[in-house]
Amino acid sequence: MTPPAPVVSDLAAPYWAAAQERRLALQRCDRCDRWHHFPIDRCPSCGLSDSLVWREVSGAGTVYTFSVVHKAAAPGFAEATPYVIAWIDLAEGARAFGNVLACDPNDVHIGMPVRVVFEEREGFGLVPNFGVAA
Ligand SMILES: [Zn+2]
């Protein structure tokens, strides 16, 4: 069994559309220049709703914090254990969430350089995650 497909809300649709083109796009407030992830409908910093713009980011970043999952209860994830979930500080100043793939979970550490990778999820398409930066 594979992990379930993400549920694409109207709010997050631009995030997923960019991912299908192998681009990582996050919302940034043009008024206060703050990045936001996960998708929101109003900037929590300045309170404006019409100032949020989807912008592409490089996908380069470092591990801010992480957790190694050894026992997953959700269907489709148990077969993937152990796996790493992490918050990633992107070069642009945004913080993104995802798995750290294709490396030994014991090698993951805070400050580790990573880069976005796009994982093919059967029946869905591409899902942004992260891999060790070359
Ligand atoms: Zn703002």
Residues whose N, C-alpha, C, O or C-beta is under 5 A from the ligand:
A	BS01	ZN	C29 R31 C32 C43 S45 C46
